[in-house]
Amino acid sequence: MARVLLVEDDPAVQRGVTLALRRRGHEVEVAASGETGLLALERHRPDLVLLDLMLPQMSGLEVCRRIRESKQVPIIILSARGDEIDMVVGLEAGADDYIIKPAGGELIEARMKAVLRRVAPTQGTGDPTRAPAGPERHGALGVDRTTLMVTKQGTELALAPSELKLLLFLTAAPGQVYSRQQLLEQVWEHSFYGDVRLVDACVMRLRAKIEDDPRSPVYVQTVRGFGYRFGPL
């Protein structure tokens, strides 16, 4: 069960999503505007935020940015805007995933579970993000898979769940090249090729936090025509 904050102004969508999630055992708090959503975030302390984009007054994008200024709570945008540019802008604002409305309860829950697994990677021998306890050193970066803490020159970095999971995955095999589709399946647990923009948007945000110069990345490098790799440093 997860505590979910649904920021949505459409009463019909509020009722539908709330009913679908409560039937599946989740606790749902509803906020009808961005302002009340930010207040509810402090009061409700959700495990995950479902966020509409087209909110009155403060837009969903602004809400997303404000949450990311101080919180690492997973955010899934739930929007009727289905254009690729809307998805990219939403992900670049800090969202971890993007669902196009209308969406059924089964799909929403599946995406929620996938995002929440990024926060607390499951134990198991087949998970490449697992490694012996203790921080790893990668240049100026420190990566601790036990505490899920990432530092740069000793200063802790605030990474969103998708950014953290992507970094854990890539640093588990430095130098290994992964296609966008492979990363989409392994990190986001998606199989639809059209969602590969999730990967590019997350890489861009991650580079902004870990690289000295995101335009000339040292850690997360592009392999032109194929995908991404970590290093070599």
N, C-alpha and C positions, 0 to 999 in steps of 0.2 A: 504494500500500500504506500502511496506517496501523497504528500500534501501538495496540492496544486493551486496556484493562483491563476485564475482565468481573468484576463483583462480584455473585456469585450463589451461593446455598447449595444449590440443587437439582442433584444430580449429572446428572440427565437433561438439564436445560436447559444446564448447563455443556457437556456433550458435544455437544449439538445445535448450540448457537450457535458453539462453538469450531470444530467441523468445518465448518460453513457458511462462517465467515469465513476460515478457513485455506484452504479451497478457492478462495476469491476472492483469495488472495494477502496476506491481512492477518496481522500478528503478534499473537497473543492471549496475554495473561497472565490467569490465573484466580485470584480470591481468594474464599474461601468464607464470609467474614464481613466486617462493616464494619471491624473493627479491622485485619484483615490487608489489606483493601483500601486503607486509608489508608497502611499501611506500603509496600504495593506501589506506590502512587502515587509515592512518593519514589524508590523503587528502579527502577521500570520506566519512569518519565517518559512516560506514554502520550500519544498525540495525542487520545484520546477515551476517556471512561469510559461503559460500559454498566452501569447500576446497578439492581439489584432493590430493591423497597421492603421486602418482608417477609423481612428478614434476622434471624438470631438475635441476641439481646442488643442491639447498636446497630442501630437501624432504618436503612433506606435514606435516609429523610428526614434523619436526623441526620448520616449520612455526607455527604449532599449539602450540608448547611449547613456542615459542617466544611471540606469542600473549598473551598467558595466564600469562606470566611474568608481564604484566602490564595492560591487558584489560580483561573486563568481557563480551565482546560482544559474543553473542551466535555463536557457530561454529558447522556446520554440515559437516561431512566428506562425500564426494561424490566420491566413489572409485569403480573400477572394481575388486578390491581384495575382495573376498567374504568369505575367510576363517575366522573361528571364532577367531583365534589368531590375525589376522589383525584388526578385530573389537575391540578386547579387548585392543590391544596396542594403537589403535587410541583413544579410550575412556579414557584410562589411561593417555594419553598425554593431555587431557583436553577438548576433543570434547564433545558436548552435545547430539549428535545423529550421526547415521551412516547409509548412504543409499548406497546400492549396485547398480552400473551402469550395464546395462542401466536402467534408471528410467524415467517414464513419468512426465510431468509437474504437473499433478494432485497430484501424490504421493509427489513430492518435495514440492509443496505448502502446502499440508496437514501437512507434517513434520515441515515445516517452521512455520506455524501458531501455532502448538503445542509448539514448542520451544519458540516462542515469547510470548505465553501466560504465560510461566514460569517466564518471566522477569517481567510481570505486571499481577499478578493474577486477574482474573475478579471478580467483585463484585457479591454477590448473597448469599442467605441464605443457599444454598446447598453445598457451597464450604467449605470443612473442613479446608482449609488453612486460612480462614478469621477469625478474632477475633476482639474484641474491640480494639480501638486504644491505643497505649502506649506500651512501651517495656515490654516483659516478662522476668523473670529471671529463668534460669535453671542452677543451680550451678554457674559456672564462666561464663556461656554464657548469653548474652543479645540478645533477638530476638524481633525486632520491625517490625511488619507486615505492618505498614503504610509507613515507610520509606524504608522498605526492607533492613534494616541494621542489621548485626549480629556482636556482639562484644564478645571478650573473655578477661576477666579482664580489661574491659574498652577500649581495642584496637580493632578497626574495622578489621574484617576479609574480605578478598577479595574472595568471593565465585562465582563460575561460575553459570549461570542461573539454570542448572539442580541440582547442589549442594544446591543452595538456596531453590528451590522448594521442594526438597526432605526433607530438614531440616524443612521447614515450615509445610509440611504435617505431618511429624512424631511428631513434637512438639505440634501440634494441639490436639493430643490425647496421652499424655505420658503413656507408659506402654502397649498401644495397639499393638498387634502383627499383622504384615502384611506379607503376602506371597510375594515373588518376583513378581509373576504374578499380584497381587493386586497393588503393587507399580508401576509396569510397566503400568498398565491401568490408574491409578490415576495420576501419575506424568508425565509419558511420553506419555500417551494417545495412547499406542500401545496395540494390542490384540494378537500379534503373540508370542507364548511362547518362540520361539527360540531367542528372543531379551532380555531375562532376564539377559544376561551378562551386558546389560546396567546398571542394578541396582547394580550388584556387583562392577563394575568398578567405579560407582559414589559413592557408599558407601566407597570404599577404598580411593578415593580422598577426600571425606568429612572428614573422620576420620583423615587423615593426617593434616587437617587444624584445627579441633576443639578438638581433643583428646590430652591429655598430652602424652599418650603412645598408638599409634594406634594399637599395638599388644594386648593391654588389654583395649579395649574401655569401657568407662563409659557411654557415651551419646548414640551412635548408637550401640546397642548390637545385636549380632546374636542369634537367637533362632534356635538352631540346628535342622535341618530337616523341618523347616517351613519358616523362613524369618528373619525379623528385627523388632526391636521396639526401641523407645526412652526411655532410663532409664529402671527401676526406679533408681533415683539418691540416 
